[in-house]
């Protein structure tokens, strides 16, 4: 089966292992996902399957996307993502893949969109040190010297400065699967995963040894 699923972050809690140690975990509603399309090397140039997650009403998707689902013979889904697999021929459109593909103690990579922090200064965004806070100081939280004088007379791209923070694609690798609940489609992984509660995440077999 494909070692990849779409899910929804439900939040964090804590569980105890067999030795009584407390483990912080993130609860993910992982799947069930439906195979919508196969990507074949002979036709598309690579091997993958397209999974759909969270069924919606037909009026919630546009007409081209609705036609895509009807061609596959599956109900419209809110989310569509591709997962690379070695043998896409082993899967059929409409096939259901659930959380049972993962096992306890297995390592997974979780990808999501991190929480947006808005426009932030260099201290919060990059961890810069602040200036003196005593009376008379006119330098507190400004970024300071940019090391750009008459030559080169400009600020190079990539310079750490104030700006938009968060709301970007983040992958946390090597998280341990603590518990699998196929009856409720729940996956408990050790530690935190990116994104707010209710956000979409993708779970894959870890590439980190």
HUSULPE-V888984 format. One record per residue. N is the residue number from 0. RES is the residue in three letters. OMEGA is omega in radians with two decimals (NA if undefined). Layout:
BEGIN
n res omega
N RES OMEGA
N RES OMEGA
END
This chain:
BEGIN
n res omega
0 UNK -3.14
1 UNK 3.10
2 UNK 3.12
3 UNK -3.14
4 UNK 2.95
5 UNK -3.13
6 UNK -3.13
7 UNK 3.12
8 UNK -3.13
9 UNK -3.14
10 UNK -3.12
11 UNK 3.06
12 UNK 3.12
13 UNK 3.11
14 UNK 3.12
15 UNK 3.10
16 UNK -3.08
17 UNK -3.13
18 UNK 3.08
19 UNK 3.13
20 UNK 3.14
21 UNK -3.12
22 UNK 3.03
23 UNK -3.07
24 UNK 2.98
25 UNK -3.14
26 UNK -3.12
27 UNK 2.97
28 UNK -3.02
29 UNK 3.11
30 UNK -0.03
31 UNK 3.13
32 UNK -3.11
33 UNK 3.07
34 UNK -3.11
35 UNK -3.10
36 UNK 3.07
37 UNK 3.06
38 UNK -3.05
39 UNK 3.14
40 UNK -3.12
41 UNK -3.07
42 UNK -3.04
43 UNK 3.12
44 UNK 3.09
45 UNK -3.08
46 UNK 3.12
47 UNK 3.01
48 UNK 3.12
49 UNK -3.11
50 UNK 3.05
51 UNK -3.10
52 UNK 3.06
53 UNK -3.13
54 UNK 3.12
55 UNK 3.08
56 UNK -3.08
57 UNK -3.11
58 UNK 3.12
59 UNK 3.11
60 UNK 3.14
61 UNK -3.01
62 UNK 3.09
63 UNK 3.13
64 UNK 3.10
65 UNK 3.08
66 UNK 3.10
67 UNK 3.13
68 UNK -3.13
69 UNK 3.11
70 UNK 3.12
71 UNK -3.14
72 UNK 3.14
73 UNK 3.12
74 UNK 3.12
75 UNK -3.13
76 UNK -3.14
77 UNK -3.06
78 UNK 3.06
79 UNK 3.09
80 UNK 3.11
81 UNK 3.07
82 UNK 3.12
83 UNK 3.06
84 UNK -3.11
85 UNK -3.07
86 UNK 3.13
87 UNK 3.13
88 UNK -3.12
89 UNK -3.08
90 UNK 3.14
91 UNK 3.07
92 UNK -3.09
93 UNK 3.13
94 UNK -3.10
95 UNK 3.08
96 UNK -3.08
97 UNK -3.01
98 UNK -3.10
99 UNK 3.10
100 UNK 3.11
101 UNK -3.13
102 UNK 3.09
103 UNK -3.12
104 UNK 3.11
105 UNK 3.12
106 UNK -3.12
107 UNK 3.01
108 UNK -3.10
109 UNK -3.11
110 UNK 3.11
111 UNK 3.09
112 UNK -3.07
113 UNK 3.12
114 UNK 3.10
115 UNK -3.14
116 UNK -3.11
117 UNK 3.13
118 UNK -3.10
119 UNK 3.11
120 UNK -3.06
121 UNK -3.13
122 UNK 3.14
123 UNK -3.03
124 UNK -3.04
125 UNK 3.11
126 UNK 3.10
127 UNK 3.03
128 UNK 3.13
129 UNK 3.08
130 UNK 3.12
131 UNK -3.14
132 UNK -3.09
133 UNK -3.13
134 UNK 3.13
135 UNK 3.12
136 UNK 3.12
137 UNK -3.13
138 UNK -3.10
139 UNK -3.04
140 UNK 3.12
141 UNK -3.10
142 UNK 3.12
143 UNK -3.08
144 UNK 3.12
145 UNK 3.11
146 UNK 3.14
147 UNK -3.12
148 UNK 3.14
149 UNK 3.06
150 UNK 0.39
151 UNK 3.11
152 UNK 3.08
153 UNK 3.09
154 UNK -3.10
155 UNK 3.08
156 UNK -3.13
157 UNK 3.13
158 UNK 3.13
159 UNK -3.07
160 UNK 3.02
161 UNK 3.13
162 UNK -3.10
163 UNK -3.08
164 UNK 3.10
165 UNK -3.11
166 UNK 3.09
167 UNK -3.11
168 UNK -3.11
169 UNK 3.08
170 UNK 3.04
171 UNK -3.00
172 UNK 3.00
173 UNK 3.11
174 UNK -3.11
175 UNK 3.05
176 UNK -3.10
177 UNK -3.09
178 UNK 3.09
179 UNK 3.14
180 UNK -3.11
181 UNK -3.10
182 UNK -3.13
183 UNK 3.13
184 UNK -3.11
185 UNK 3.08
186 UNK 3.13
187 UNK 3.14
188 UNK -3.09
189 UNK 3.09
190 UNK -3.06
191 UNK 3.06
192 UNK -3.07
193 UNK 3.02
194 UNK 3.07
195 UNK 3.08
196 UNK 3.13
197 UNK -3.10
198 UNK -3.13
199 UNK 3.04
200 UNK 3.03
201 UNK -3.10
202 UNK 3.13
203 UNK 3.00
204 UNK -2.99
205 UNK 3.02
206 UNK -3.12
207 UNK -3.11
208 UNK NA
END
